[in-house]
Amino acid sequence: MTTPELDTLLATSEARSPHRCCFLLHVRPERLADYVEAHQHVWEEMREALREAGWHNYSLFLRAEDGMVVGYFEADDVDAAQRAIAEAAISPRWEAAMGEYFAPGGGEKQILPAYFHLA
């Protein structure tokens, strides 16, 4: 739970950037191996759509104990890049394929605010 003071600190932090995005997802524990395996074979069409949408330096990290996935990517404009991938023709197919792996509500990206950055 946040407080107004914390919300203000996060919203005004100099570490905020329109170029970096970190997010959380939650995978069903019994599907972790399948989820990781699926990401060893990301469709080339999906990879290309991400590039065309402006995503780069994209990484996923997994905490296997509870299925928490941390995603990170960079873009010239993170908001525009997220809109572009959401509108890409391949996205509904990819989302449908990945949907089976997520815990209830866990497939919705929870964007994390930045509050420190060392370049």
PyMOL CGO cylinders between C-alpha atoms (Angstrom):
from pymol import cmd
from pymol.cgo import CYLINDER

trace = [
    CYLINDER, 0.00, 0.00, 0.00, 1.30, 3.42, -0.85, 0.3, 1, 1, 1, 1, 1, 1,
    CYLINDER, 1.30, 3.42, -0.85, 0.84, 6.72, 0.88, 0.3, 1, 1, 1, 1, 1, 1,
    CYLINDER, 0.84, 6.72, 0.88, 0.37, 10.15, -0.70, 0.3, 1, 1, 1, 1, 1, 1,
    CYLINDER, 0.37, 10.15, -0.70, 3.92, 11.04, 0.40, 0.3, 1, 1, 1, 1, 1, 1,
    CYLINDER, 3.92, 11.04, 0.40, 5.38, 7.92, -1.26, 0.3, 1, 1, 1, 1, 1, 1,
    CYLINDER, 5.38, 7.92, -1.26, 3.30, 8.47, -4.40, 0.3, 1, 1, 1, 1, 1, 1,
    CYLINDER, 3.30, 8.47, -4.40, 4.68, 12.01, -4.63, 0.3, 1, 1, 1, 1, 1, 1,
    CYLINDER, 4.68, 12.01, -4.63, 8.27, 10.83, -4.14, 0.3, 1, 1, 1, 1, 1, 1,
    CYLINDER, 8.27, 10.83, -4.14, 7.90, 8.18, -6.85, 0.3, 1, 1, 1, 1, 1, 1,
    CYLINDER, 7.90, 8.18, -6.85, 6.17, 10.56, -9.26, 0.3, 1, 1, 1, 1, 1, 1,
    CYLINDER, 6.17, 10.56, -9.26, 8.83, 13.25, -8.88, 0.3, 1, 1, 1, 1, 1, 1,
    CYLINDER, 8.83, 13.25, -8.88, 11.95, 11.07, -8.67, 0.3, 1, 1, 1, 1, 1, 1,
    CYLINDER, 11.95, 11.07, -8.67, 14.73, 12.16, -11.02, 0.3, 1, 1, 1, 1, 1, 1,
    CYLINDER, 14.73, 12.16, -11.02, 15.26, 8.46, -11.80, 0.3, 1, 1, 1, 1, 1, 1,
    CYLINDER, 15.26, 8.46, -11.80, 11.95, 8.33, -13.68, 0.3, 1, 1, 1, 1, 1, 1,
    CYLINDER, 11.95, 8.33, -13.68, 12.51, 7.87, -17.36, 0.3, 1, 1, 1, 1, 1, 1,
    CYLINDER, 12.51, 7.87, -17.36, 10.38, 7.66, -20.50, 0.3, 1, 1, 1, 1, 1, 1,
    CYLINDER, 10.38, 7.66, -20.50, 13.06, 5.26, -21.82, 0.3, 1, 1, 1, 1, 1, 1,
    CYLINDER, 13.06, 5.26, -21.82, 13.04, 2.42, -19.27, 0.3, 1, 1, 1, 1, 1, 1,
    CYLINDER, 13.04, 2.42, -19.27, 10.23, 0.14, -18.08, 0.3, 1, 1, 1, 1, 1, 1,
    CYLINDER, 10.23, 0.14, -18.08, 10.16, -2.57, -15.43, 0.3, 1, 1, 1, 1, 1, 1,
    CYLINDER, 10.16, -2.57, -15.43, 7.11, -4.71, -14.79, 0.3, 1, 1, 1, 1, 1, 1,
    CYLINDER, 7.11, -4.71, -14.79, 5.87, -7.77, -12.89, 0.3, 1, 1, 1, 1, 1, 1,
    CYLINDER, 5.87, -7.77, -12.89, 3.85, -10.77, -14.05, 0.3, 1, 1, 1, 1, 1, 1,
    CYLINDER, 3.85, -10.77, -14.05, 2.91, -13.92, -12.11, 0.3, 1, 1, 1, 1, 1, 1,
    CYLINDER, 2.91, -13.92, -12.11, 3.09, -17.41, -13.63, 0.3, 1, 1, 1, 1, 1, 1,
    CYLINDER, 3.09, -17.41, -13.63, 1.19, -20.37, -12.21, 0.3, 1, 1, 1, 1, 1, 1,
    CYLINDER, 1.19, -20.37, -12.21, 3.79, -22.40, -10.28, 0.3, 1, 1, 1, 1, 1, 1,
    CYLINDER, 3.79, -22.40, -10.28, 2.81, -25.67, -11.95, 0.3, 1, 1, 1, 1, 1, 1,
    CYLINDER, 2.81, -25.67, -11.95, 3.41, -24.10, -15.40, 0.3, 1, 1, 1, 1, 1, 1,
    CYLINDER, 3.41, -24.10, -15.40, 6.81, -22.50, -14.75, 0.3, 1, 1, 1, 1, 1, 1,
    CYLINDER, 6.81, -22.50, -14.75, 8.85, -25.01, -16.78, 0.3, 1, 1, 1, 1, 1, 1,
    CYLINDER, 8.85, -25.01, -16.78, 6.47, -24.74, -19.73, 0.3, 1, 1, 1, 1, 1, 1,
    CYLINDER, 6.47, -24.74, -19.73, 6.52, -20.95, -19.56, 0.3, 1, 1, 1, 1, 1, 1,
    CYLINDER, 6.52, -20.95, -19.56, 10.31, -20.81, -19.54, 0.3, 1, 1, 1, 1, 1, 1,
    CYLINDER, 10.31, -20.81, -19.54, 10.47, -23.34, -22.38, 0.3, 1, 1, 1, 1, 1, 1,
    CYLINDER, 10.47, -23.34, -22.38, 8.04, -21.25, -24.45, 0.3, 1, 1, 1, 1, 1, 1,
    CYLINDER, 8.04, -21.25, -24.45, 10.40, -18.30, -24.11, 0.3, 1, 1, 1, 1, 1, 1,
    CYLINDER, 10.40, -18.30, -24.11, 13.29, -20.36, -25.47, 0.3, 1, 1, 1, 1, 1, 1,
    CYLINDER, 13.29, -20.36, -25.47, 11.37, -20.42, -28.77, 0.3, 1, 1, 1, 1, 1, 1,
    CYLINDER, 11.37, -20.42, -28.77, 9.73, -16.99, -29.07, 0.3, 1, 1, 1, 1, 1, 1,
    CYLINDER, 9.73, -16.99, -29.07, 8.22, -16.74, -32.52, 0.3, 1, 1, 1, 1, 1, 1,
    CYLINDER, 8.22, -16.74, -32.52, 10.37, -14.74, -34.92, 0.3, 1, 1, 1, 1, 1, 1,
    CYLINDER, 10.37, -14.74, -34.92, 7.25, -12.77, -35.88, 0.3, 1, 1, 1, 1, 1, 1,
    CYLINDER, 7.25, -12.77, -35.88, 6.83, -11.74, -32.23, 0.3, 1, 1, 1, 1, 1, 1,
    CYLINDER, 6.83, -11.74, -32.23, 10.51, -10.81, -31.91, 0.3, 1, 1, 1, 1, 1, 1,
    CYLINDER, 10.51, -10.81, -31.91, 10.23, -8.65, -35.03, 0.3, 1, 1, 1, 1, 1, 1,
    CYLINDER, 10.23, -8.65, -35.03, 7.02, -7.01, -33.77, 0.3, 1, 1, 1, 1, 1, 1,
    CYLINDER, 7.02, -7.01, -33.77, 8.77, -6.06, -30.51, 0.3, 1, 1, 1, 1, 1, 1,
    CYLINDER, 8.77, -6.06, -30.51, 11.69, -4.56, -32.44, 0.3, 1, 1, 1, 1, 1, 1,
    CYLINDER, 11.69, -4.56, -32.44, 9.36, -2.67, -34.78, 0.3, 1, 1, 1, 1, 1, 1,
    CYLINDER, 9.36, -2.67, -34.78, 7.40, -1.37, -31.78, 0.3, 1, 1, 1, 1, 1, 1,
    CYLINDER, 7.40, -1.37, -31.78, 10.63, 0.07, -30.40, 0.3, 1, 1, 1, 1, 1, 1,
    CYLINDER, 10.63, 0.07, -30.40, 11.40, -2.43, -27.62, 0.3, 1, 1, 1, 1, 1, 1,
    CYLINDER, 11.40, -2.43, -27.62, 15.09, -3.11, -27.07, 0.3, 1, 1, 1, 1, 1, 1,
    CYLINDER, 15.09, -3.11, -27.07, 17.30, -4.41, -24.31, 0.3, 1, 1, 1, 1, 1, 1,
    CYLINDER, 17.30, -4.41, -24.31, 14.30, -6.54, -23.27, 0.3, 1, 1, 1, 1, 1, 1,
    CYLINDER, 14.30, -6.54, -23.27, 14.87, -9.12, -20.54, 0.3, 1, 1, 1, 1, 1, 1,
    CYLINDER, 14.87, -9.12, -20.54, 12.72, -11.39, -18.37, 0.3, 1, 1, 1, 1, 1, 1,
    CYLINDER, 12.72, -11.39, -18.37, 13.78, -12.68, -14.96, 0.3, 1, 1, 1, 1, 1, 1,
    CYLINDER, 13.78, -12.68, -14.96, 12.04, -15.36, -12.90, 0.3, 1, 1, 1, 1, 1, 1,
    CYLINDER, 12.04, -15.36, -12.90, 11.72, -15.98, -9.19, 0.3, 1, 1, 1, 1, 1, 1,
    CYLINDER, 11.72, -15.98, -9.19, 10.82, -19.66, -9.34, 0.3, 1, 1, 1, 1, 1, 1,
    CYLINDER, 10.82, -19.66, -9.34, 9.69, -19.92, -5.70, 0.3, 1, 1, 1, 1, 1, 1,
    CYLINDER, 9.69, -19.92, -5.70, 6.45, -18.09, -6.45, 0.3, 1, 1, 1, 1, 1, 1,
    CYLINDER, 6.45, -18.09, -6.45, 6.37, -17.59, -10.21, 0.3, 1, 1, 1, 1, 1, 1,
    CYLINDER, 6.37, -17.59, -10.21, 7.12, -13.88, -10.13, 0.3, 1, 1, 1, 1, 1, 1,
    CYLINDER, 7.12, -13.88, -10.13, 8.43, -12.63, -13.47, 0.3, 1, 1, 1, 1, 1, 1,
    CYLINDER, 8.43, -12.63, -13.47, 10.29, -9.33, -13.68, 0.3, 1, 1, 1, 1, 1, 1,
    CYLINDER, 10.29, -9.33, -13.68, 10.41, -7.80, -17.13, 0.3, 1, 1, 1, 1, 1, 1,
    CYLINDER, 10.41, -7.80, -17.13, 12.59, -4.92, -18.25, 0.3, 1, 1, 1, 1, 1, 1,
    CYLINDER, 12.59, -4.92, -18.25, 12.89, -3.11, -21.55, 0.3, 1, 1, 1, 1, 1, 1,
    CYLINDER, 12.89, -3.11, -21.55, 14.06, 0.15, -22.99, 0.3, 1, 1, 1, 1, 1, 1,
    CYLINDER, 14.06, 0.15, -22.99, 12.58, 2.28, -25.77, 0.3, 1, 1, 1, 1, 1, 1,
    CYLINDER, 12.58, 2.28, -25.77, 12.85, 5.79, -27.13, 0.3, 1, 1, 1, 1, 1, 1,
    CYLINDER, 12.85, 5.79, -27.13, 9.31, 6.27, -25.77, 0.3, 1, 1, 1, 1, 1, 1,
    CYLINDER, 9.31, 6.27, -25.77, 8.12, 3.49, -23.44, 0.3, 1, 1, 1, 1, 1, 1,
    CYLINDER, 8.12, 3.49, -23.44, 4.46, 4.49, -23.60, 0.3, 1, 1, 1, 1, 1, 1,
    CYLINDER, 4.46, 4.49, -23.60, 4.48, 4.58, -27.41, 0.3, 1, 1, 1, 1, 1, 1,
    CYLINDER, 4.48, 4.58, -27.41, 6.34, 1.25, -27.54, 0.3, 1, 1, 1, 1, 1, 1,
    CYLINDER, 6.34, 1.25, -27.54, 3.74, -0.39, -25.29, 0.3, 1, 1, 1, 1, 1, 1,
    CYLINDER, 3.74, -0.39, -25.29, 0.90, 0.97, -27.42, 0.3, 1, 1, 1, 1, 1, 1,
    CYLINDER, 0.90, 0.97, -27.42, 2.62, -0.19, -30.61, 0.3, 1, 1, 1, 1, 1, 1,
    CYLINDER, 2.62, -0.19, -30.61, 3.11, -3.77, -29.42, 0.3, 1, 1, 1, 1, 1, 1,
    CYLINDER, 3.11, -3.77, -29.42, -0.48, -3.90, -28.13, 0.3, 1, 1, 1, 1, 1, 1,
    CYLINDER, -0.48, -3.90, -28.13, -1.66, -2.91, -31.62, 0.3, 1, 1, 1, 1, 1, 1,
    CYLINDER, -1.66, -2.91, -31.62, 0.66, -5.32, -33.49, 0.3, 1, 1, 1, 1, 1, 1,
    CYLINDER, 0.66, -5.32, -33.49, -1.16, -7.99, -35.49, 0.3, 1, 1, 1, 1, 1, 1,
    CYLINDER, -1.16, -7.99, -35.49, 0.74, -10.82, -33.76, 0.3, 1, 1, 1, 1, 1, 1,
    CYLINDER, 0.74, -10.82, -33.76, -0.04, -9.66, -30.20, 0.3, 1, 1, 1, 1, 1, 1,
    CYLINDER, -0.04, -9.66, -30.20, -3.49, -11.28, -29.77, 0.3, 1, 1, 1, 1, 1, 1,
    CYLINDER, -3.49, -11.28, -29.77, -2.07, -14.67, -30.84, 0.3, 1, 1, 1, 1, 1, 1,
    CYLINDER, -2.07, -14.67, -30.84, 0.93, -14.35, -28.53, 0.3, 1, 1, 1, 1, 1, 1,
    CYLINDER, 0.93, -14.35, -28.53, -1.20, -13.18, -25.60, 0.3, 1, 1, 1, 1, 1, 1,
    CYLINDER, -1.20, -13.18, -25.60, -3.60, -16.09, -26.12, 0.3, 1, 1, 1, 1, 1, 1,
    CYLINDER, -3.60, -16.09, -26.12, -0.71, -18.57, -26.22, 0.3, 1, 1, 1, 1, 1, 1,
    CYLINDER, -0.71, -18.57, -26.22, 0.87, -17.13, -23.06, 0.3, 1, 1, 1, 1, 1, 1,
    CYLINDER, 0.87, -17.13, -23.06, -2.41, -16.68, -21.17, 0.3, 1, 1, 1, 1, 1, 1,
    CYLINDER, -2.41, -16.68, -21.17, -2.53, -20.30, -20.07, 0.3, 1, 1, 1, 1, 1, 1,
    CYLINDER, -2.53, -20.30, -20.07, 0.65, -19.85, -18.01, 0.3, 1, 1, 1, 1, 1, 1,
    CYLINDER, 0.65, -19.85, -18.01, -0.42, -16.93, -15.84, 0.3, 1, 1, 1, 1, 1, 1,
    CYLINDER, -0.42, -16.93, -15.84, -1.96, -17.05, -12.40, 0.3, 1, 1, 1, 1, 1, 1,
    CYLINDER, -1.96, -17.05, -12.40, -5.40, -15.38, -12.17, 0.3, 1, 1, 1, 1, 1, 1,
    CYLINDER, -5.40, -15.38, -12.17, -4.75, -11.69, -12.80, 0.3, 1, 1, 1, 1, 1, 1,
    CYLINDER, -4.75, -11.69, -12.80, -1.04, -12.42, -13.18, 0.3, 1, 1, 1, 1, 1, 1,
    CYLINDER, -1.04, -12.42, -13.18, -0.92, -11.71, -16.90, 0.3, 1, 1, 1, 1, 1, 1,
    CYLINDER, -0.92, -11.71, -16.90, -1.64, -8.02, -16.42, 0.3, 1, 1, 1, 1, 1, 1,
    CYLINDER, -1.64, -8.02, -16.42, 1.64, -6.09, -16.34, 0.3, 1, 1, 1, 1, 1, 1,
    CYLINDER, 1.64, -6.09, -16.34, 2.16, -4.29, -13.07, 0.3, 1, 1, 1, 1, 1, 1,
    CYLINDER, 2.16, -4.29, -13.07, 4.47, -1.39, -13.99, 0.3, 1, 1, 1, 1, 1, 1,
    CYLINDER, 4.47, -1.39, -13.99, 7.02, -0.55, -11.29, 0.3, 1, 1, 1, 1, 1, 1,
    CYLINDER, 7.02, -0.55, -11.29, 8.06, 3.07, -10.76, 0.3, 1, 1, 1, 1, 1, 1,
    CYLINDER, 8.06, 3.07, -10.76, 11.77, 3.86, -10.92, 0.3, 1, 1, 1, 1, 1, 1,
    CYLINDER, 11.77, 3.86, -10.92, 13.28, 5.72, -7.99, 0.3, 1, 1, 1, 1, 1, 1,
    CYLINDER, 13.28, 5.72, -7.99, 17.06, 5.18, -8.44, 0.3, 1, 1, 1, 1, 1, 1,
    CYLINDER, 17.06, 5.18, -8.44, 19.27, 4.88, -11.51, 0.3, 1, 1, 1, 1, 1, 1,
    CYLINDER, 19.27, 4.88, -11.51, 23.05, 4.74, -11.82, 0.3, 1, 1, 1, 1, 1, 1,
    CYLINDER, 23.05, 4.74, -11.82, 24.15, 5.14, -15.43, 0.3, 1, 1, 1, 1, 1, 1,
]
cmd.load_cgo(trace, "trace")
